[in-house]
């Protein structure tokens, strides 16, 4: 049984309007809401992406472990060379080429992968979380989101199925956890998870290994997963 449902994958950025324009042009995402602190976007394949204003944002410097990425997005593209060129023209930076995928950074410095999938349009394949223990973190999010562990390998794991918002995990040597809200150790990404009743949900996530953090509002509370990554439980939200 799921404790909650993944509502939004949230990226921090110093200029959310620019980042919204970037992903709209690159991946065809649609902006549904925007103010000076928050942008909501939706993808053609069912994901909801939030862009959260972070004026003191410290960008990752991948692959430098002292300035870690914490998470990244994997995007499918039908033509790797053309997709990469388009991303660079829109303001991305190419940081590594591979035979079947390229790694770039978006205008906020978040790394993302463009993965070759000839028979697909540009779609969001999934989100990958860095972790000191991929199996442990996949077990935690499987319990939180009610998605089964569908793959385990050497230092990698996945919950959920392709096409149903899978979350992937990769084991990182010398992993450095966020220390939210300390901007020197930024979260970079976080999940918003909707729940029916927060007190029962809190008991559930604490039993799975989460930690309550000092952050809450009228309908949200902040926690850290076993790898130290913040996530929010939301209730009574649209």
C-alpha positions as CSV (number, residue, x, y, z in Angstrom):
1,X,0.0,0.0,0.0
2,X,1.3,3.4,-0.9
3,X,1.7,6.1,1.8
4,X,1.3,8.8,-0.8
5,X,1.4,9.6,-4.5
6,X,4.1,11.4,-6.4
7,X,2.6,14.8,-7.4
8,X,5.5,16.9,-8.5
9,X,9.2,16.7,-9.2
10,X,10.6,20.0,-8.2
11,X,13.8,21.7,-9.4
12,X,15.4,24.7,-7.7
13,X,16.6,27.5,-9.9
14,X,17.6,31.2,-9.6
15,X,15.6,32.1,-12.8
16,X,12.5,30.0,-13.0
17,X,11.1,31.9,-16.0
18,X,14.3,31.1,-18.0
19,X,14.2,27.4,-17.0
20,X,10.5,27.1,-17.9
21,X,11.2,28.6,-21.4
22,X,14.2,26.2,-21.8
23,X,12.2,23.0,-21.1
24,X,9.2,24.2,-23.0
25,X,11.3,24.7,-26.1
26,X,13.5,21.6,-25.6
27,X,10.9,19.0,-24.5
28,X,7.5,20.6,-25.3
29,X,6.5,20.9,-21.6
30,X,3.5,23.2,-21.0
31,X,3.5,25.9,-18.4
32,X,0.3,25.7,-16.3
33,X,1.0,28.2,-13.6
34,X,3.6,30.9,-12.9
35,X,4.4,33.5,-10.3
36,X,7.7,34.9,-9.0
37,X,8.3,32.0,-6.7
38,X,6.9,29.0,-8.5
39,X,6.2,27.6,-12.0
40,X,4.2,24.4,-12.7
41,X,4.8,22.6,-15.9
42,X,3.3,19.4,-17.3
43,X,4.8,17.0,-19.8
44,X,3.0,15.2,-22.7
45,X,3.6,11.9,-21.0
46,X,2.0,12.7,-17.6
47,X,4.7,14.2,-15.4
48,X,4.2,17.3,-13.3
49,X,7.3,19.4,-12.9
50,X,7.7,22.3,-10.4
51,X,10.3,25.0,-10.7
52,X,11.0,26.7,-7.4
53,X,12.7,30.0,-7.1
54,X,16.0,29.7,-5.2
55,X,17.8,33.1,-5.3
56,X,20.9,31.7,-3.5
57,X,21.0,28.6,-5.7
58,X,24.4,26.9,-5.8
59,X,24.5,24.9,-9.1
60,X,26.0,21.4,-9.3
61,X,29.4,21.0,-10.8
62,X,29.0,17.5,-12.1
63,X,30.9,15.2,-11.8
64,X,32.6,17.1,-8.9
65,X,31.3,15.2,-5.8
66,X,31.9,18.3,-3.6
67,X,29.2,20.1,-5.6
68,X,26.8,17.2,-6.3
69,X,23.8,17.0,-8.6
70,X,21.6,15.0,-6.1
71,X,19.3,14.0,-9.0
72,X,18.9,14.3,-12.7
73,X,16.3,13.9,-15.5
74,X,16.6,11.4,-18.3
75,X,14.9,12.6,-21.5
76,X,14.3,10.4,-24.6
77,X,15.0,12.0,-28.0
78,X,14.6,10.5,-31.5
79,X,17.8,12.0,-32.8
80,X,20.7,12.4,-30.3
81,X,22.8,14.8,-32.4
82,X,19.9,17.0,-33.3
83,X,18.5,17.0,-29.7
84,X,21.9,17.9,-28.3
85,X,22.4,20.7,-30.7
86,X,19.0,22.1,-30.0
87,X,19.6,22.0,-26.2
88,X,22.9,23.8,-26.6
89,X,21.3,26.5,-28.8
90,X,18.7,27.0,-26.0
91,X,21.3,27.5,-23.3
92,X,22.4,24.1,-22.2
93,X,26.1,23.0,-21.9
94,X,27.3,19.7,-23.2
95,X,29.5,18.0,-20.6
96,X,29.9,14.5,-21.8
97,X,29.2,12.5,-25.0
98,X,28.4,8.8,-25.1
99,X,27.3,6.5,-27.9
100,X,23.6,6.3,-26.8
101,X,23.2,9.3,-24.5
102,X,24.8,12.7,-23.8
103,X,25.0,14.5,-20.5
104,X,24.3,18.3,-20.5
105,X,23.5,20.9,-17.9
106,X,20.4,23.1,-18.1
107,X,20.5,26.9,-17.6
108,X,20.3,26.4,-13.8
109,X,23.2,24.0,-13.9
110,X,21.2,20.8,-13.3
111,X,22.7,17.9,-15.3
112,X,20.3,15.9,-17.5
113,X,20.7,13.1,-20.0
114,X,19.4,13.0,-23.6
115,X,19.0,9.3,-24.4
116,X,18.6,8.0,-27.9
117,X,15.2,6.4,-28.6
118,X,14.6,6.5,-32.3
119,X,10.9,5.6,-32.3
120,X,9.9,8.1,-29.6
121,X,9.2,11.8,-29.5
122,X,11.0,13.8,-26.8
123,X,9.7,12.5,-23.6
124,X,10.7,12.3,-19.9
125,X,11.9,8.8,-19.3
126,X,12.4,9.2,-15.5
127,X,14.2,10.9,-12.7
128,X,17.4,9.4,-11.2
129,X,18.3,10.0,-7.6
130,X,21.9,9.8,-6.4
131,X,22.4,7.8,-3.2
132,X,25.0,6.1,-1.0
133,X,22.9,2.9,-1.2
134,X,20.7,2.5,-4.2
135,X,18.9,-0.6,-2.8
136,X,18.1,1.1,0.5
137,X,16.7,4.2,-1.2
138,X,14.7,2.3,-3.7
139,X,13.1,0.3,-0.9
140,X,12.2,3.5,0.9
141,X,10.5,5.1,-2.1
142,X,8.8,1.8,-3.0
143,X,7.1,1.9,0.3
144,X,6.4,5.6,0.1
145,X,5.0,5.7,-3.4
146,X,3.6,2.2,-3.7
147,X,5.7,1.4,-6.8
148,X,7.3,-2.0,-6.9
149,X,11.1,-2.4,-7.3
150,X,11.3,-3.5,-10.9
151,X,15.0,-3.6,-11.4
152,X,18.1,-4.1,-9.2
153,X,21.7,-4.2,-10.5
154,X,25.1,-3.4,-9.3
155,X,24.7,0.0,-7.6
156,X,21.4,0.8,-9.5
157,X,17.7,0.2,-8.9
158,X,14.4,1.3,-10.3
159,X,10.8,1.4,-9.0
160,X,7.8,1.5,-11.2
161,X,7.4,0.7,-14.9
162,X,8.5,2.5,-18.0
163,X,5.7,4.9,-18.9
164,X,4.4,5.0,-15.3
165,X,6.7,7.7,-13.9
166,X,9.6,5.4,-12.8
167,X,12.1,6.6,-10.3
168,X,15.7,5.3,-10.6
169,X,18.5,5.2,-8.2
170,X,22.3,5.2,-8.7
171,X,24.9,4.6,-6.0
172,X,27.5,7.3,-5.7
173,X,30.9,7.0,-4.2
174,X,31.7,9.8,-1.7
175,X,28.0,10.8,-1.7
176,X,27.4,14.2,-0.1
177,X,23.9,14.6,1.3
178,X,21.9,17.9,1.2
179,X,21.5,19.8,4.4
180,X,18.3,21.7,3.7
181,X,17.8,24.6,4.2
182,X,21.6,25.3,4.2
183,X,22.3,26.8,0.7
184,X,25.9,25.6,0.9
185,X,24.6,22.0,0.7
186,X,21.6,22.5,-1.6
187,X,18.8,20.0,-2.2
188,X,18.7,20.8,-6.0
189,X,15.6,18.5,-6.5
190,X,12.8,17.4,-4.2
191,X,9.5,15.4,-4.5
192,X,6.1,16.7,-3.5
193,X,4.0,13.7,-2.4
194,X,0.3,14.0,-1.7
195,X,-1.3,12.0,1.2
196,X,-4.8,11.7,2.5
197,X,-4.1,12.1,6.2
198,X,-0.8,13.6,7.3
199,X,-0.4,12.2,10.8
200,X,-0.8,8.6,9.5
201,X,1.5,9.3,6.6
202,X,4.1,10.8,8.9
203,X,4.1,7.7,11.0
204,X,4.5,5.6,7.9
205,X,7.5,7.6,6.4
206,X,9.2,7.7,9.8
207,X,8.9,3.9,10.1
208,X,10.4,3.6,6.6
209,X,13.5,5.6,7.7
210,X,12.6,9.2,7.0
211,X,13.5,12.1,9.3
212,X,11.2,15.1,10.1
213,X,12.8,18.4,9.2
214,X,12.0,21.9,10.5
215,X,9.7,23.1,7.8
216,X,6.0,23.1,7.5
217,X,3.0,25.2,6.3
218,X,-0.8,24.9,6.4
219,X,-0.9,21.9,4.2
220,X,2.7,20.6,3.9
221,X,5.6,19.2,6.0
222,X,9.2,18.6,5.1
223,X,11.1,15.4,5.7
224,X,14.4,13.9,4.6
225,X,14.7,10.4,3.1
226,X,17.4,7.9,4.3
227,X,19.9,9.6,1.9
228,X,19.2,13.0,3.4
229,X,17.2,14.3,0.4
230,X,14.2,16.5,1.4
231,X,10.7,15.7,0.3
232,X,7.3,17.2,1.2
233,X,4.1,15.6,2.2
234,X,1.1,17.6,1.1
235,X,-2.5,17.2,2.0
236,X,-5.7,19.0,0.9
237,X,-4.0,20.3,-2.2
238,X,-5.4,20.4,-5.7
